[in-house]
Amino acid sequence: MQIPLGCATSNTYINSTIAPLVCKLNRLIYSLKQASRSWFNTFSNTLISQGYKQSKYDCTLFTKGSNSTSIIVLVYVDDIVLASPSTNMINIAKTMLQQQFKLKDLGDLNFF
């Protein structure tokens, strides 16, 4: 994580006989510039760990399987599109994602 602009450390509280201590945030604060990138990295690492392949041409496009068992996941800002000829594959993907993230299913895609 990069230190946000305007934040600096003060040497007045650091004891010179021991190494300085650093606290790492478990969660990024939404207002930080790197929060969306960190979220996407977490999301993409989750998909990749489940066997999805990230497209070389569009880093927000993930695929898994082939032919009738294929599924496509597309991410745009905070929207996730799941597409597959098999509703079972979509349900499996939704269940996996709901275990990792807080999701809201908006139903079938009408416009993109």
Backbone atoms as SQL, in Angstrom:
CREATE TABLE atoms (id INTEGER PRIMARY KEY, chain TEXT, resi INTEGER, resn TEXT, atom TEXT, x REAL, y REAL, z REAL);
INSERT INTO atoms VALUES
  (1, 'A', 1, 'MET', 'N', 0.842, -1.177, 0.000),
  (2, 'A', 1, 'MET', 'CA', 0.000, 0.000, 0.000),
  (3, 'A', 1, 'MET', 'C', 0.882, 1.233, 0.000),
  (4, 'A', 2, 'GLN', 'N', 0.548, 2.183, -0.794),
  (5, 'A', 2, 'GLN', 'CA', 1.297, 3.429, -0.828),
  (6, 'A', 2, 'GLN', 'C', 0.758, 4.360, 0.244),
  (7, 'A', 3, 'ILE', 'N', 1.657, 5.121, 0.848),
  (8, 'A', 3, 'ILE', 'CA', 1.247, 6.084, 1.866),
  (9, 'A', 3, 'ILE', 'C', 0.537, 7.242, 1.173),
  (10, 'A', 4, 'PRO', 'N', -0.680, 7.589, 1.598),
  (11, 'A', 4, 'PRO', 'CA', -1.416, 8.689, 0.970),
  (12, 'A', 4, 'PRO', 'C', -0.682, 10.014, 1.122),
  (13, 'A', 5, 'LEU', 'N', -0.912, 10.899, 0.167),
  (14, 'A', 5, 'LEU', 'CA', -0.310, 12.226, 0.232),
  (15, 'A', 5, 'LEU', 'C', -0.745, 12.939, 1.499),
  (16, 'A', 6, 'GLY', 'N', 0.164, 13.663, 2.109),
  (17, 'A', 6, 'GLY', 'CA', -0.157, 14.407, 3.318),
  (18, 'A', 6, 'GLY', 'C', 0.126, 13.645, 4.584),
  (19, 'A', 7, 'CYS', 'N', 0.387, 12.352, 4.476),
  (20, 'A', 7, 'CYS', 'CA', 0.718, 11.552, 5.658),
  (21, 'A', 7, 'CYS', 'C', 2.231, 11.416, 5.741),
  (22, 'A', 8, 'ALA', 'N', 2.749, 11.652, 6.896),
  (23, 'A', 8, 'ALA', 'CA', 4.192, 11.533, 7.093),
  (24, 'A', 8, 'ALA', 'C', 4.451, 10.951, 8.467),
  (25, 'A', 9, 'THR', 'N', 5.606, 10.352, 8.624),
  (26, 'A', 9, 'THR', 'CA', 5.971, 9.815, 9.929),
  (27, 'A', 9, 'THR', 'C', 6.774, 10.850, 10.691),
  (28, 'A', 10, 'SER', 'N', 6.683, 10.781, 11.970),
  (29, 'A', 10, 'SER', 'CA', 7.431, 11.694, 12.828),
  (30, 'A', 10, 'SER', 'C', 8.480, 10.894, 13.579),
  (31, 'A', 11, 'ASN', 'N', 9.698, 11.346, 13.562),
  (32, 'A', 11, 'ASN', 'CA', 10.781, 10.647, 14.238),
  (33, 'A', 11, 'ASN', 'C', 10.796, 10.909, 15.735),
  (34, 'A', 12, 'THR', 'N', 9.954, 11.788, 16.234),
  (35, 'A', 12, 'THR', 'CA', 9.981, 12.120, 17.660),
  (36, 'A', 12, 'THR', 'C', 9.479, 10.972, 18.522),
  (37, 'A', 13, 'TYR', 'N', 8.656, 10.076, 17.963),
  (38, 'A', 13, 'TYR', 'CA', 8.103, 8.979, 18.746),
  (39, 'A', 13, 'TYR', 'C', 8.868, 7.673, 18.566),
  (40, 'A', 14, 'ILE', 'N', 9.870, 7.678, 17.731),
  (41, 'A', 14, 'ILE', 'CA', 10.610, 6.459, 17.448),
  (42, 'A', 14, 'ILE', 'C', 11.831, 6.373, 18.351),
  (43, 'A', 15, 'ASN', 'N', 11.941, 5.279, 19.075),
  (44, 'A', 15, 'ASN', 'CA', 13.096, 5.027, 19.928),
  (45, 'A', 15, 'ASN', 'C', 14.230, 4.550, 19.025),
  (46, 'A', 16, 'SER', 'N', 15.365, 5.190, 19.077),
  (47, 'A', 16, 'SER', 'CA', 16.456, 4.880, 18.161),
  (48, 'A', 16, 'SER', 'C', 17.106, 3.533, 18.445),
  (49, 'A', 17, 'THR', 'N', 16.835, 2.909, 19.600),
  (50, 'A', 17, 'THR', 'CA', 17.460, 1.624, 19.917),
  (51, 'A', 17, 'THR', 'C', 16.688, 0.441, 19.346),
  (52, 'A', 18, 'ILE', 'N', 15.445, 0.652, 18.916),
  (53, 'A', 18, 'ILE', 'CA', 14.675, -0.440, 18.318),
  (54, 'A', 18, 'ILE', 'C', 14.207, -0.031, 16.929),
  (55, 'A', 19, 'ALA', 'N', 13.895, -1.022, 16.132),
  (56, 'A', 19, 'ALA', 'CA', 13.426, -0.743, 14.769),
  (57, 'A', 19, 'ALA', 'C', 12.058, -0.074, 14.823),
  (58, 'A', 20, 'PRO', 'N', 11.769, 0.833, 13.892),
  (59, 'A', 20, 'PRO', 'CA', 10.451, 1.485, 13.872),
  (60, 'A', 20, 'PRO', 'C', 9.351, 0.464, 13.586),
  (61, 'A', 21, 'LEU', 'N', 8.212, 0.682, 14.194),
  (62, 'A', 21, 'LEU', 'CA', 7.069, -0.212, 14.025),
  (63, 'A', 21, 'LEU', 'C', 6.136, 0.333, 12.953),
  (64, 'A', 22, 'VAL', 'N', 5.542, -0.571, 12.208),
  (65, 'A', 22, 'VAL', 'CA', 4.626, -0.190, 11.141),
  (66, 'A', 22, 'VAL', 'C', 3.339, -0.983, 11.320),
  (67, 'A', 23, 'CYS', 'N', 2.212, -0.315, 11.144),
  (68, 'A', 23, 'CYS', 'CA', 0.914, -0.998, 11.199),
  (69, 'A', 23, 'CYS', 'C', 0.404, -1.168, 9.776),
  (70, 'A', 24, 'LYS', 'N', -0.044, -2.364, 9.456),
  (71, 'A', 24, 'LYS', 'CA', -0.611, -2.626, 8.140),
  (72, 'A', 24, 'LYS', 'C', -2.127, -2.744, 8.282),
  (73, 'A', 25, 'LEU', 'N', -2.861, -2.031, 7.425),
  (74, 'A', 25, 'LEU', 'CA', -4.319, -2.088, 7.460),
  (75, 'A', 25, 'LEU', 'C', -4.805, -3.413, 6.902),
  (76, 'A', 26, 'ASN', 'N', -5.782, -4.013, 7.562),
  (77, 'A', 26, 'ASN', 'CA', -6.387, -5.231, 7.040),
  (78, 'A', 26, 'ASN', 'C', -7.321, -4.923, 5.877),
  (79, 'A', 27, 'ARG', 'N', -7.919, -3.771, 5.891),
  (80, 'A', 27, 'ARG', 'CA', -8.819, -3.341, 4.826),
  (81, 'A', 27, 'ARG', 'C', -8.413, -1.945, 4.376),
  (82, 'A', 28, 'LEU', 'N', -8.529, -1.713, 3.087),
  (83, 'A', 28, 'LEU', 'CA', -8.231, -0.383, 2.585),
  (84, 'A', 28, 'LEU', 'C', -9.417, 0.538, 2.823),
  (85, 'A', 29, 'ILE', 'N', -9.124, 1.777, 3.039),
  (86, 'A', 29, 'ILE', 'CA', -10.164, 2.779, 3.228),
  (87, 'A', 29, 'ILE', 'C', -10.650, 3.204, 1.845),
  (88, 'A', 30, 'TYR', 'N', -11.974, 3.264, 1.669),
  (89, 'A', 30, 'TYR', 'CA', -12.549, 3.499, 0.354),
  (90, 'A', 30, 'TYR', 'C', -12.082, 4.789, -0.307),
  (91, 'A', 31, 'SER', 'N', -11.737, 5.791, 0.441),
  (92, 'A', 31, 'SER', 'CA', -11.377, 7.066, -0.167),
  (93, 'A', 31, 'SER', 'C', -9.951, 7.089, -0.705),
  (94, 'A', 32, 'LEU', 'N', -9.170, 6.082, -0.424),
  (95, 'A', 32, 'LEU', 'CA', -7.804, 6.060, -0.931),
  (96, 'A', 32, 'LEU', 'C', -7.795, 5.758, -2.426),
  (97, 'A', 33, 'LYS', 'N', -6.825, 6.332, -3.124),
  (98, 'A', 33, 'LYS', 'CA', -6.739, 6.138, -4.568),
  (99, 'A', 33, 'LYS', 'C', -6.556, 4.676, -4.949),
  (100, 'A', 34, 'GLN', 'N', -5.816, 3.945, -4.146),
  (101, 'A', 34, 'GLN', 'CA', -5.501, 2.567, -4.496),
  (102, 'A', 34, 'GLN', 'C', -6.556, 1.560, -4.030),
  (103, 'A', 35, 'ALA', 'N', -7.648, 2.009, -3.448),
  (104, 'A', 35, 'ALA', 'CA', -8.667, 1.089, -2.934),
  (105, 'A', 35, 'ALA', 'C', -9.304, 0.275, -4.057),
  (106, 'A', 36, 'SER', 'N', -9.664, 0.909, -5.170),
  (107, 'A', 36, 'SER', 'CA', -10.314, 0.173, -6.257),
  (108, 'A', 36, 'SER', 'C', -9.353, -0.821, -6.897),
  (109, 'A', 37, 'ARG', 'N', -8.102, -0.439, -7.028),
  (110, 'A', 37, 'ARG', 'CA', -7.105, -1.365, -7.592),
  (111, 'A', 37, 'ARG', 'C', -6.896, -2.554, -6.662),
  (112, 'A', 38, 'SER', 'N', -6.838, -2.291, -5.383),
  (113, 'A', 38, 'SER', 'CA', -6.661, -3.365, -4.411),
  (114, 'A', 38, 'SER', 'C', -7.856, -4.310, -4.435),
  (115, 'A', 39, 'TRP', 'N', -9.081, -3.752, -4.545),
  (116, 'A', 39, 'TRP', 'CA', -10.274, -4.595, -4.631),
  (117, 'A', 39, 'TRP', 'C', -10.218, -5.464, -5.876),
  (118, 'A', 40, 'PHE', 'N', -9.856, -4.877, -7.022),
  (119, 'A', 40, 'PHE', 'CA', -9.797, -5.655, -8.261),
  (120, 'A', 40, 'PHE', 'C', -8.733, -6.743, -8.174),
  (121, 'A', 41, 'ASN', 'N', -7.585, -6.435, -7.573),
  (122, 'A', 41, 'ASN', 'CA', -6.544, -7.455, -7.410),
  (123, 'A', 41, 'ASN', 'C', -7.041, -8.608, -6.550),
  (124, 'A', 42, 'THR', 'N', -7.746, -8.297, -5.475),
  (125, 'A', 42, 'THR', 'CA', -8.314, -9.337, -4.615),
  (126, 'A', 42, 'THR', 'C', -9.338, -10.165, -5.387),
  (127, 'A', 43, 'PHE', 'N', -10.201, -9.489, -6.144),
  (128, 'A', 43, 'PHE', 'CA', -11.231, -10.178, -6.924),
  (129, 'A', 43, 'PHE', 'C', -10.602, -11.068, -7.989),
  (130, 'A', 44, 'SER', 'N', -9.641, -10.534, -8.742),
  (131, 'A', 44, 'SER', 'CA', -9.023, -11.328, -9.806),
  (132, 'A', 44, 'SER', 'C', -8.221, -12.497, -9.239),
  (133, 'A', 45, 'ASN', 'N', -7.540, -12.298, -8.113),
  (134, 'A', 45, 'ASN', 'CA', -6.813, -13.409, -7.484),
  (135, 'A', 45, 'ASN', 'C', -7.765, -14.511, -7.037),
  (136, 'A', 46, 'THR', 'N', -8.953, -14.130, -6.570),
  (137, 'A', 46, 'THR', 'CA', -9.957, -15.120, -6.180),
  (138, 'A', 46, 'THR', 'C', -10.400, -15.936, -7.386),
  (139, 'A', 47, 'LEU', 'N', -10.690, -15.265, -8.498),
  (140, 'A', 47, 'LEU', 'CA', -11.112, -15.985, -9.703),
  (141, 'A', 47, 'LEU', 'C', -9.999, -16.889, -10.227),
  (142, 'A', 48, 'ILE', 'N', -8.783, -16.379, -10.273),
  (143, 'A', 48, 'ILE', 'CA', -7.655, -17.164, -10.779),
  (144, 'A', 48, 'ILE', 'C', -7.418, -18.393, -9.905),
  (145, 'A', 49, 'SER', 'N', -7.568, -18.236, -8.596),
  (146, 'A', 49, 'SER', 'CA', -7.382, -19.382, -7.696),
  (147, 'A', 49, 'SER', 'C', -8.464, -20.446, -7.894),
  (148, 'A', 50, 'GLN', 'N', -9.596, -20.059, -8.484),
  (149, 'A', 50, 'GLN', 'CA', -10.686, -20.999, -8.757),
  (150, 'A', 50, 'GLN', 'C', -10.603, -21.588, -10.168),
  (151, 'A', 51, 'GLY', 'N', -9.522, -21.307, -10.887),
  (152, 'A', 51, 'GLY', 'CA', -9.314, -21.895, -12.205),
  (153, 'A', 51, 'GLY', 'C', -9.715, -21.028, -13.381),
  (154, 'A', 52, 'TYR', 'N', -10.110, -19.799, -13.143),
  (155, 'A', 52, 'TYR', 'CA', -10.448, -18.888, -14.232),
  (156, 'A', 52, 'TYR', 'C', -9.161, -18.360, -14.860),
  (157, 'A', 53, 'LYS', 'N', -9.234, -18.068, -16.157),
  (158, 'A', 53, 'LYS', 'CA', -8.079, -17.512, -16.867),
  (159, 'A', 53, 'LYS', 'C', -8.381, -16.068, -17.222),
  (160, 'A', 54, 'GLN', 'N', -7.433, -15.185, -16.919),
  (161, 'A', 54, 'GLN', 'CA', -7.598, -13.767, -17.219),
  (162, 'A', 54, 'GLN', 'C', -7.176, -13.524, -18.662),
  (163, 'A', 55, 'SER', 'N', -7.958, -12.764, -19.396),
  (164, 'A', 55, 'SER', 'CA', -7.662, -12.461, -20.789),
  (165, 'A', 55, 'SER', 'C', -6.390, -11.628, -20.900),
  (166, 'A', 56, 'LYS', 'N', -5.612, -11.913, -21.935),
  (167, 'A', 56, 'LYS', 'CA', -4.400, -11.127, -22.191),
  (168, 'A', 56, 'LYS', 'C', -4.752, -9.758, -22.772),
  (169, 'A', 57, 'TYR', 'N', -5.917, -9.659, -23.391),
  (170, 'A', 57, 'TYR', 'CA', -6.302, -8.444, -24.101),
  (171, 'A', 57, 'TYR', 'C', -7.196, -7.522, -23.285),
  (172, 'A', 58, 'ASP', 'N', -7.915, -8.078, -22.334),
  (173, 'A', 58, 'ASP', 'CA', -8.788, -7.286, -21.464),
  (174, 'A', 58, 'ASP', 'C', -8.677, -7.865, -20.060),
  (175, 'A', 59, 'CYS', 'N', -7.999, -7.149, -19.172),
  (176, 'A', 59, 'CYS', 'CA', -7.716, -7.691, -17.835),
  (177, 'A', 59, 'CYS', 'C', -8.973, -7.851, -16.984),
  (178, 'A', 60, 'THR', 'N', -10.102, -7.317, -17.430),
  (179, 'A', 60, 'THR', 'CA', -11.351, -7.450, -16.669),
  (180, 'A', 60, 'THR', 'C', -12.211, -8.615, -17.157),
  (181, 'A', 61, 'LEU', 'N', -11.691, -9.401, -18.096),
  (182, 'A', 61, 'LEU', 'CA', -12.417, -10.531, -18.673),
  (183, 'A', 61, 'LEU', 'C', -11.774, -11.839, -18.212),
  (184, 'A', 62, 'PHE', 'N', -12.594, -12.738, -17.653),
  (185, 'A', 62, 'PHE', 'CA', -12.119, -14.026, -17.150),
  (186, 'A', 62, 'PHE', 'C', -12.960, -15.136, -17.775),
  (187, 'A', 63, 'THR', 'N', -12.313, -16.248, -18.116),
  (188, 'A', 63, 'THR', 'CA', -13.020, -17.382, -18.700),
  (189, 'A', 63, 'THR', 'C', -12.633, -18.667, -17.978),
  (190, 'A', 64, 'LYS', 'N', -13.546, -19.635, -18.056),
  (191, 'A', 64, 'LYS', 'CA', -13.282, -20.945, -17.462),
  (192, 'A', 64, 'LYS', 'C', -14.073, -21.984, -18.242),
  (193, 'A', 65, 'GLY', 'N', -13.473, -23.145, -18.473),
  (194, 'A', 65, 'GLY', 'CA', -14.153, -24.237, -19.156),
  (195, 'A', 65, 'GLY', 'C', -14.134, -24.086, -20.660),
  (196, 'A', 66, 'SER', 'N', -14.914, -24.950, -21.327),
  (197, 'A', 66, 'SER', 'CA', -15.006, -24.890, -22.781),
  (198, 'A', 66, 'SER', 'C', -16.382, -25.376, -23.231),
  (199, 'A', 67, 'ASN', 'N', -16.811, -24.869, -24.359),
  (200, 'A', 67, 'ASN', 'CA', -18.094, -25.229, -24.981),
  (201, 'A', 67, 'ASN', 'C', -19.279, -25.086, -24.030),
  (202, 'A', 68, 'SER', 'N', -20.014, -26.161, -23.765),
  (203, 'A', 68, 'SER', 'CA', -21.246, -26.058, -22.974),
  (204, 'A', 68, 'SER', 'C', -20.981, -25.840, -21.488),
  (205, 'A', 69, 'THR', 'N', -19.753, -26.084, -21.036),
  (206, 'A', 69, 'THR', 'CA', -19.430, -25.870, -19.618),
  (207, 'A', 69, 'THR', 'C', -18.602, -24.612, -19.415),
  (208, 'A', 70, 'SER', 'N', -18.604, -23.732, -20.388),
  (209, 'A', 70, 'SER', 'CA', -17.804, -22.508, -20.267),
  (210, 'A', 70, 'SER', 'C', -18.580, -21.428, -19.522),
  (211, 'A', 71, 'ILE', 'N', -17.816, -20.544, -18.911),
  (212, 'A', 71, 'ILE', 'CA', -18.411, -19.381, -18.245),
  (213, 'A', 71, 'ILE', 'C', -17.490, -18.192, -18.465),
  (214, 'A', 72, 'ILE', 'N', -18.090, -17.048, -18.649),
  (215, 'A', 72, 'ILE', 'CA', -17.352, -15.801, -18.848),
  (216, 'A', 72, 'ILE', 'C', -17.738, -14.848, -17.729),
  (217, 'A', 73, 'VAL', 'N', -16.735, -14.231, -17.115),
  (218, 'A', 73, 'VAL', 'CA', -16.955, -13.232, -16.064),
  (219, 'A', 73, 'VAL', 'C', -16.342, -11.929, -16.553),
  (220, 'A', 74, 'LEU', 'N', -17.132, -10.885, -16.568),
  (221, 'A', 74, 'LEU', 'CA', -16.672, -9.569, -16.990),
  (222, 'A', 74, 'LEU', 'C', -16.912, -8.587, -15.855),
  (223, 'A', 75, 'VAL', 'N', -15.899, -7.801, -15.524),
  (224, 'A', 75, 'VAL', 'CA', -15.987, -6.840, -14.425),
  (225, 'A', 75, 'VAL', 'C', -15.914, -5.435, -15.008),
  (226, 'A', 76, 'TYR', 'N', -16.845, -4.582, -14.600),
  (227, 'A', 76, 'TYR', 'CA', -16.819, -3.173, -14.995),
  (228, 'A', 76, 'TYR', 'C', -17.129, -2.340, -13.759),
  (229, 'A', 77, 'VAL', 'N', -16.130, -1.662, -13.238),
  (230, 'A', 77, 'VAL', 'CA', -16.192, -0.856, -12.025),
  (231, 'A', 77, 'VAL', 'C', -16.710, -1.724, -10.875),
  (232, 'A', 78, 'ASP', 'N', -17.978, -1.600, -10.507),
  (233, 'A', 78, 'ASP', 'CA', -18.513, -2.428, -9.422),
  (234, 'A', 78, 'ASP', 'C', -19.619, -3.362, -9.912),
  (235, 'A', 79, 'ASP', 'N', -19.661, -3.595, -11.222),
  (236, 'A', 79, 'ASP', 'CA', -20.634, -4.510, -11.815),
  (237, 'A', 79, 'ASP', 'C', -19.914, -5.757, -12.320),
  (238, 'A', 80, 'ILE', 'N', -20.540, -6.906, -12.124),
  (239, 'A', 80, 'ILE', 'CA', -19.977, -8.178, -12.564),
  (240, 'A', 80, 'ILE', 'C', -21.014, -8.861, -13.442),
  (241, 'A', 81, 'VAL', 'N', -20.614, -9.228, -14.656),
  (242, 'A', 81, 'VAL', 'CA', -21.498, -9.912, -15.591),
  (243, 'A', 81, 'VAL', 'C', -21.037, -11.362, -15.700),
  (244, 'A', 82, 'LEU', 'N', -21.963, -12.299, -15.491),
  (245, 'A', 82, 'LEU', 'CA', -21.693, -13.721, -15.661),
  (246, 'A', 82, 'LEU', 'C', -22.453, -14.194, -16.888),
  (247, 'A', 83, 'ALA', 'N', -21.772, -14.888, -17.807),
  (248, 'A', 83, 'ALA', 'CA', -22.422, -15.395, -19.013),
  (249, 'A', 83, 'ALA', 'C', -21.992, -16.836, -19.252),
  (250, 'A', 84, 'SER', 'N', -22.978, -17.698, -19.505),
  (251, 'A', 84, 'SER', 'CA', -22.700, -19.106, -19.756),
  (252, 'A', 84, 'SER', 'C', -23.920, -19.742, -20.406),
  (253, 'A', 85, 'PRO', 'N', -23.712, -20.752, -21.265),
  (254, 'A', 85, 'PRO', 'CA', -24.865, -21.483, -21.797),
  (255, 'A', 85, 'PRO', 'C', -25.524, -22.367, -20.740),
  (256, 'A', 86, 'SER', 'N', -24.836, -22.579, -19.623),
  (257, 'A', 86, 'SER', 'CA', -25.344, -23.439, -18.557),
  (258, 'A', 86, 'SER', 'C', -25.712, -22.610, -17.327),
  (259, 'A', 87, 'THR', 'N', -26.980, -22.665, -16.924),
  (260, 'A', 87, 'THR', 'CA', -27.381, -21.946, -15.707),
  (261, 'A', 87, 'THR', 'C', -26.727, -22.559, -14.474),
  (262, 'A', 88, 'ASN', 'N', -26.393, -23.842, -14.543),
  (263, 'A', 88, 'ASN', 'CA', -25.705, -24.493, -13.434),
  (264, 'A', 88, 'ASN', 'C', -24.327, -23.861, -13.206),
  (265, 'A', 89, 'MET', 'N', -23.600, -23.572, -14.283),
  (266, 'A', 89, 'MET', 'CA', -22.278, -22.933, -14.163),
  (267, 'A', 89, 'MET', 'C', -22.412, -21.536, -13.551),
  (268, 'A', 90, 'ILE', 'N', -23.448, -20.813, -13.933),
  (269, 'A', 90, 'ILE', 'CA', -23.677, -19.479, -13.374),
  (270, 'A', 90, 'ILE', 'C', -23.974, -19.582, -11.885),
  (271, 'A', 91, 'ASN', 'N', -24.803, -20.536, -11.499),
  (272, 'A', 91, 'ASN', 'CA', -25.129, -20.715, -10.076),
  (273, 'A', 91, 'ASN', 'C', -23.904, -21.111, -9.257),
  (274, 'A', 92, 'ILE', 'N', -23.055, -21.965, -9.807),
  (275, 'A', 92, 'ILE', 'CA', -21.820, -22.352, -9.113),
  (276, 'A', 92, 'ILE', 'C', -20.925, -21.132, -8.919),
  (277, 'A', 93, 'ALA', 'N', -20.780, -20.324, -9.970),
  (278, 'A', 93, 'ALA', 'CA', -19.932, -19.125, -9.886),
  (279, 'A', 93, 'ALA', 'C', -20.503, -18.126, -8.884),
  (280, 'A', 94, 'LYS', 'N', -21.823, -17.925, -8.902),
  (281, 'A', 94, 'LYS', 'CA', -22.443, -16.996, -7.949),
  (282, 'A', 94, 'LYS', 'C', -22.241, -17.458, -6.516),
  (283, 'A', 95, 'THR', 'N', -22.407, -18.745, -6.277),
  (284, 'A', 95, 'THR', 'CA', -22.215, -19.282, -4.926),
  (285, 'A', 95, 'THR', 'C', -20.782, -19.076, -4.457),
  (286, 'A', 96, 'MET', 'N', -19.821, -19.355, -5.336),
  (287, 'A', 96, 'MET', 'CA', -18.412, -19.173, -4.991),
  (288, 'A', 96, 'MET', 'C', -18.114, -17.702, -4.673),
  (289, 'A', 97, 'LEU', 'N', -18.627, -16.799, -5.498),
  (290, 'A', 97, 'LEU', 'CA', -18.378, -15.368, -5.282),
  (291, 'A', 97, 'LEU', 'C', -19.079, -14.861, -4.021),
  (292, 'A', 98, 'GLN', 'N', -20.276, -15.374, -3.734),
  (293, 'A', 98, 'GLN', 'CA', -20.999, -14.951, -2.530),
  (294, 'A', 98, 'GLN', 'C', -20.303, -15.405, -1.258),
  (295, 'A', 99, 'GLN', 'N', -19.528, -16.477, -1.334),
  (296, 'A', 99, 'GLN', 'CA', -18.761, -16.928, -0.172),
  (297, 'A', 99, 'GLN', 'C', -17.580, -16.005, 0.107),
  (298, 'A', 100, 'GLN', 'N', -17.099, -15.330, -0.929),
  (299, 'A', 100, 'GLN', 'CA', -15.920, -14.472, -0.797),
  (300, 'A', 100, 'GLN', 'C', -16.265, -12.991, -0.648),
  (301, 'A', 101, 'PHE', 'N', -17.345, -12.566, -1.285),
  (302, 'A', 101, 'PHE', 'CA', -17.687, -11.144, -1.352),
  (303, 'A', 101, 'PHE', 'C', -19.173, -10.938, -1.057),
  (304, 'A', 102, 'LYS', 'N', -19.510, -9.718, -0.686),
  (305, 'A', 102, 'LYS', 'CA', -20.909, -9.347, -0.508),
  (306, 'A', 102, 'LYS', 'C', -21.459, -8.975, -1.886),
  (307, 'A', 103, 'LEU', 'N', -22.454, -9.722, -2.357),
  (308, 'A', 103, 'LEU', 'CA', -23.003, -9.509, -3.691),
  (309, 'A', 103, 'LEU', 'C', -24.490, -9.209, -3.638),
  (310, 'A', 104, 'LYS', 'N', -24.952, -8.542, -4.674),
  (311, 'A', 104, 'LYS', 'CA', -26.378, -8.284, -4.858),
  (312, 'A', 104, 'LYS', 'C', -26.722, -8.732, -6.275),
  (313, 'A', 105, 'ASP', 'N', -27.541, -9.757, -6.395),
  (314, 'A', 105, 'ASP', 'CA', -27.928, -10.287, -7.699),
  (315, 'A', 105, 'ASP', 'C', -29.033, -9.414, -8.283),
  (316, 'A', 106, 'LEU', 'N', -28.752, -8.792, -9.407),
  (317, 'A', 106, 'LEU', 'CA', -29.723, -7.908, -10.054),
  (318, 'A', 106, 'LEU', 'C', -30.512, -8.615, -11.153),
  (319, 'A', 107, 'GLY', 'N', -30.356, -9.928, -11.262),
  (320, 'A', 107, 'GLY', 'CA', -31.124, -10.692, -12.238),
  (321, 'A', 107, 'GLY', 'C', -30.485, -10.695, -13.610),
  (322, 'A', 108, 'ASP', 'N', -31.307, -10.981, -14.617),
  (323, 'A', 108, 'ASP', 'CA', -30.817, -11.067, -15.989),
  (324, 'A', 108, 'ASP', 'C', -30.341, -9.709, -16.489),
  (325, 'A', 109, 'LEU', 'N', -29.343, -9.750, -17.342),
  (326, 'A', 109, 'LEU', 'CA', -28.773, -8.536, -17.921),
  (327, 'A', 109, 'LEU', 'C', -29.703, -8.004, -19.007),
  (328, 'A', 110, 'ASN', 'N', -30.106, -6.754, -18.883),
  (329, 'A', 110, 'ASN', 'CA', -30.976, -6.131, -19.876),
  (330, 'A', 110, 'ASN', 'C', -30.233, -5.163, -20.778),
  (331, 'A', 111, 'PHE', 'N', -29.214, -4.523, -20.240),
  (332, 'A', 111, 'PHE', 'CA', -28.483, -3.509, -20.997),
  (333, 'A', 111, 'PHE', 'C', -27.050, -3.492, -20.511),
  (334, 'A', 112, 'PHE', 'N', -26.106, -3.369, -21.451),
  (335, 'A', 112, 'PHE', 'CA', -24.700, -3.270, -21.065),
  (336, 'A', 112, 'PHE', 'C', -23.983, -2.378, -22.035);
